[in-house]
Amino acid sequence: MSWIVTNLWLIPAVPLAASLIILGVANSRRRAAATLAIVGQIAAFALSILAFLPTLQTPGYRAFHNFTWFTFGENALRIGWVLDPLAAAMLIMIALVGLCIFVFSIGYMADDKNFTRFFAYLSFFSAAMLGV
């Protein structure tokens, strides 16, 4: 199993971390908020490409990663993810379209008073979409 399969959680975690950092920054840091959001989206896009590469090398590629989330006595609640060609293609598409939206939004939201909050929410939305 490749490194990216066990670390697929990083793809939505990067925009989520960017969102939380932007929310913690004051409204006066408009440029920093946009830059952080775009850097987080670029990182998610790069990780998505890394996730796509193993699916190109092997026909019918499908990788699973599961771990125990909670244990209730003898029962365990397990959570995990699957990496296959369709999931990898969707990760790339969501990250790339999100990146285009982020770049476009810099000019579109330039005069808005809630500029930083917008980029925090947009990064959170991107993290949610990448997590699906």
Rosetta silent file (secondary structure, phi, psi, omega in degrees, C-alpha in Angstrom):
SEQUENCE: MSWIVTNLWLIPAVPLAASLIILGVANSRRRAAATLAIVGQIAAFALSILAFLPTLQTPGYRAFHNFTWFTFGENALRIGWVLDPLAAAMLIMIALVGLCIFVFSIGYMADDKNFTRFFAYLSFFSAAMLGV
SCORE:     score description
SCORE:     0.000 S_00000001
   1 L     0.000  134.132 -176.355    0.000    0.000    0.000 S_00000001
   2 L   -79.305  165.029 -179.257    1.401    3.364   -0.979 S_00000001
   3 H   -58.439  -39.879 -174.182    1.967    6.310    1.336 S_00000001
   4 H   -67.375  -31.432 -178.781   -0.886    8.303   -0.164 S_00000001
   5 H   -65.008  -43.831  179.840   -3.506    5.630    0.577 S_00000001
   6 H   -74.436  -17.693 -178.352   -2.858    5.711    4.316 S_00000001
   7 L  -115.022   26.595  176.757   -2.684    9.507    4.248 S_00000001
   8 L   -60.940  -24.501  179.760   -5.713   10.323    2.091 S_00000001
   9 L   -61.665  -20.647  179.234   -7.124   12.171    5.093 S_00000001
  10 H   -66.635  -27.792 -176.212   -4.602   14.956    4.367 S_00000001
  11 H   -61.743  -51.753  175.437   -6.491   15.991    1.215 S_00000001
  12 H   -79.240  -19.950 -177.236   -9.532   17.422    3.041 S_00000001
  13 H   -69.709  -31.983 -178.160   -7.500   18.251    6.164 S_00000001
  14 H   -66.432  -50.845  175.889   -5.371   20.901    4.449 S_00000001
  15 H   -64.294  -31.729  177.485   -8.300   23.134    3.362 S_00000001
  16 H   -65.146  -44.031  177.222   -9.953   22.510    6.738 S_00000001
  17 H   -62.783  -40.581  177.392   -6.821   23.689    8.559 S_00000001
  18 H   -61.470  -41.015  179.406   -6.654   26.731    6.272 S_00000001
  19 H   -62.136  -45.300 -179.113  -10.284   27.500    7.088 S_00000001
  20 H   -66.947  -37.714  177.631   -9.692   27.322   10.830 S_00000001
  21 H   -66.813  -42.337  179.809   -6.578   29.486   10.608 S_00000001
  22 H   -63.111  -39.580  177.959   -8.402   32.081    8.495 S_00000001
  23 H   -62.967  -30.304  179.529  -11.249   32.203   11.025 S_00000001
  24 H   -80.651  -11.903 -178.939   -8.693   32.941   13.722 S_00000001
  25 L   -89.061  143.758  179.077   -7.177   35.829   11.766 S_00000001
  26 L   -65.949  160.344 -178.623   -8.602   39.313   12.136 S_00000001
  27 L   -63.365  -16.512 -177.551  -10.579   40.864    9.276 S_00000001
  28 L   -76.006  -12.414 -178.006   -7.667   43.192    8.502 S_00000001
  29 L   -96.270   55.908 -175.430   -5.604   40.334    7.011 S_00000001
  30 H   -62.485  -48.574 -177.033   -7.530   40.107    3.735 S_00000001
  31 H   -66.091  -39.184  178.997   -4.591   39.252    1.498 S_00000001
  32 H   -64.767  -37.553  179.214   -3.248   36.675    3.955 S_00000001
  33 H   -64.087  -46.436  179.663   -6.653   34.977    4.114 S_00000001
  34 H   -65.015  -41.704 -179.803   -6.897   34.655    0.335 S_00000001
  35 H   -64.008  -44.954  179.673   -3.290   33.484    0.059 S_00000001
  36 H   -63.689  -41.442  178.699   -3.716   30.859    2.768 S_00000001
  37 H   -62.938  -43.247 -178.970   -6.936   29.571    1.206 S_00000001
  38 H   -69.561  -39.968  177.417   -5.326   29.280   -2.224 S_00000001
  39 H   -62.724  -41.296  176.600   -2.186   27.613   -0.853 S_00000001
  40 H   -62.277  -38.882  179.758   -4.376   25.090    0.978 S_00000001
  41 H   -71.581  -37.555  176.318   -6.303   24.369   -2.204 S_00000001
  42 H   -63.567  -41.092  177.989   -3.092   23.984   -4.232 S_00000001
  43 H   -63.317  -41.815  177.662   -1.804   21.510   -1.629 S_00000001
  44 H   -63.791  -39.360  178.248   -5.066   19.547   -1.825 S_00000001
  45 H   -64.731  -43.647  179.096   -4.805   19.514   -5.628 S_00000001
  46 H   -63.436  -42.288  177.418   -1.194   18.278   -5.494 S_00000001
  47 H   -66.251  -33.664  177.033   -2.119   15.514   -3.036 S_00000001
  48 H   -65.478  -38.837  176.216   -5.048   14.568   -5.276 S_00000001
  49 H   -64.655  -41.469  176.761   -2.667   14.150   -8.199 S_00000001
  50 H   -61.722  -34.199  178.075   -0.449   11.955   -6.007 S_00000001
  51 H   -72.673  -29.442 -178.273   -3.518    9.860   -5.172 S_00000001
  52 H   -75.028  -31.847 -174.578   -4.410    9.552   -8.859 S_00000001
  53 H   -57.481  -45.517  179.267   -1.003    8.249   -9.975 S_00000001
  54 H   -64.105  -26.343 -179.795   -1.267    4.721   -8.473 S_00000001
  55 H   -73.137  -21.093  177.697   -4.656    4.260  -10.145 S_00000001
  56 H   -79.305  -27.029 -172.580   -3.050    4.802  -13.564 S_00000001
  57 H   -79.942  -28.801 -175.033   -0.401    2.141  -13.055 S_00000001
  58 L  -125.865  120.487  176.081   -2.637   -0.843  -12.289 S_00000001
  59 L   -63.467  136.880 -179.941   -5.868   -1.699  -14.127 S_00000001
  60 L    72.194   23.343 -178.060   -8.718   -2.218  -11.664 S_00000001
  61 L   -61.884  132.350  175.218   -6.755   -0.571   -8.841 S_00000001
  62 L  -152.488  119.995 -179.346   -8.658   -0.381   -5.565 S_00000001
  63 E  -121.977  140.886  179.512   -7.067    0.326   -2.197 S_00000001
  64 E  -118.488  148.992  169.741   -8.745    0.382    1.212 S_00000001
  65 E  -142.009  117.538 -179.646   -7.622    1.825    4.508 S_00000001
  66 E  -122.688  149.918  173.534   -9.689    1.159    7.646 S_00000001
  67 E  -149.815  158.132 -179.443   -9.098    1.892   11.291 S_00000001
  68 E   -78.745  126.135 -179.317  -11.068    1.589   14.524 S_00000001
  69 E   -92.841  -51.500  177.592  -12.730    4.837   15.468 S_00000001
  70 E  -134.974  151.493  174.079  -14.598    3.786   18.644 S_00000001
  71 E  -123.575  128.179  178.080  -14.821    0.569   20.617 S_00000001
  72 E  -118.991   92.332 -177.321  -17.969   -0.367   22.550 S_00000001
  73 L    65.428 -117.413  178.511  -17.188   -3.471   24.545 S_00000001
  74 L   -91.020   -9.852 -179.129  -16.621   -6.180   21.944 S_00000001
  75 E   -93.921  143.420  179.572  -18.033   -4.082   19.100 S_00000001
  76 E  -127.540  138.148  174.232  -15.900   -1.656   17.165 S_00000001
  77 E   -97.406  114.994 -177.328  -16.935    1.184   14.909 S_00000001
  78 E  -104.684  146.026  177.787  -14.531    1.259   11.996 S_00000001
  79 E  -132.250  153.508 -179.664  -14.042    4.098    9.537 S_00000001
  80 E  -174.265 -169.508 -179.485  -11.969    4.225    6.399 S_00000001
  81 E  -146.650  162.356  179.726  -11.725    5.171    2.770 S_00000001
  82 E  -120.995  136.322  173.277  -11.389    3.639   -0.668 S_00000001
  83 E  -116.738  113.201  174.569   -9.082    4.833   -3.415 S_00000001
  84 L  -134.277  175.554 -176.796  -10.079    3.753   -6.896 S_00000001
  85 H   -58.387  -38.308 -179.868   -9.865    5.497  -10.291 S_00000001
  86 H   -67.102  -45.181  179.130  -13.271    7.170   -9.929 S_00000001
  87 H   -62.852  -41.169  179.794  -12.539    8.506   -6.430 S_00000001
  88 H   -66.296  -40.149  177.969   -9.126    9.782   -7.535 S_00000001
  89 H   -65.208  -39.162  178.371  -10.594   11.507  -10.598 S_00000001
  90 H   -66.994  -37.700  176.459  -13.265   13.166   -8.448 S_00000001
  91 H   -60.116  -45.220  179.256  -10.613   14.378   -5.993 S_00000001
  92 H   -63.534  -44.947 -177.466   -8.701   16.020   -8.835 S_00000001
  93 H   -63.537  -45.702 -179.170  -11.837   17.560  -10.320 S_00000001
  94 H   -64.437  -43.087 -179.526  -13.092   18.977   -7.011 S_00000001
  95 H   -67.023  -39.611 -178.679   -9.673   20.365   -6.085 S_00000001
  96 H   -71.169  -45.804  177.991   -9.094   21.926   -9.517 S_00000001
  97 H   -63.830  -40.360  176.560  -12.542   23.503   -9.831 S_00000001
  98 H   -60.797  -41.567  178.229  -12.238   24.724   -6.245 S_00000001
  99 H   -62.067  -42.174  177.354   -8.874   26.291   -7.025 S_00000001
 100 H   -62.142  -41.160  178.680  -10.371   28.122  -10.018 S_00000001
 101 H   -64.798  -41.267  179.626  -13.214   29.396   -7.821 S_00000001
 102 H   -61.050  -45.720 -178.593  -10.762   30.566   -5.161 S_00000001
 103 H   -65.534  -44.033  178.962   -8.699   32.529   -7.691 S_00000001
 104 H   -62.026  -36.866 -175.143  -11.792   34.071   -9.308 S_00000001
 105 H   -67.939  -21.464  178.633  -13.194   35.028   -5.901 S_00000001
 106 H   -59.552  -47.602  179.076  -10.244   37.273   -5.077 S_00000001
 107 H   -75.353  -38.231 -176.568  -11.413   39.827   -7.622 S_00000001
 108 H   -66.328  -37.407 -176.951  -15.110   39.167   -7.197 S_00000001
 109 L   -99.382   11.388 -172.663  -15.050   39.660   -3.420 S_00000001
 110 L   -54.453  -38.926 -175.770  -12.401   42.427   -3.402 S_00000001
 111 L   -98.306    4.619 -177.367  -14.715   45.137   -2.047 S_00000001
 112 L   -80.456  140.478 -178.827  -16.741   42.961    0.289 S_00000001
 113 L   -73.985  -20.694 -179.502  -16.416   43.608    4.018 S_00000001
 114 L  -101.934   35.978 -176.934  -16.631   39.863    4.801 S_00000001
 115 H   -56.748  -51.020 -176.742  -13.729   38.919    2.529 S_00000001
 116 H   -67.574  -40.699  178.417  -11.824   36.847    5.104 S_00000001
 117 H   -63.306  -38.209  177.995  -14.938   35.093    6.384 S_00000001
 118 H   -59.167  -46.276 -179.290  -15.881   34.221    2.791 S_00000001
 119 H   -69.865  -30.789  174.861  -12.526   32.522    2.203 S_00000001
 120 H   -65.522  -45.276  179.512  -12.772   30.683    5.522 S_00000001
 121 H   -68.348  -37.304  178.757  -16.203   29.328    4.582 S_00000001
 122 H   -65.573  -39.887  176.503  -15.080   28.533    1.045 S_00000001
 123 H   -66.218  -38.782  177.033  -12.113   26.557    2.383 S_00000001
 124 H   -63.826  -42.800  178.104  -14.420   24.733    4.788 S_00000001
 125 H   -62.720  -41.648  178.342  -16.786   23.889    1.921 S_00000001
 126 H   -62.558  -41.906  177.495  -13.879   22.627   -0.166 S_00000001
 127 H   -61.449  -41.234  179.082  -12.726   20.417    2.711 S_00000001
 128 H   -64.422  -43.016  179.868  -16.239   19.003    3.033 S_00000001
 129 H   -66.548  -39.306  178.586  -16.457   18.260   -0.684 S_00000001
 130 H   -70.493  -26.664  178.453  -13.033   16.611   -0.725 S_00000001
 131 H   -76.667  -21.524  179.527  -14.009   14.540    2.310 S_00000001
 132 L   -71.851    0.000    0.000  -17.053   13.119    0.597 S_00000001
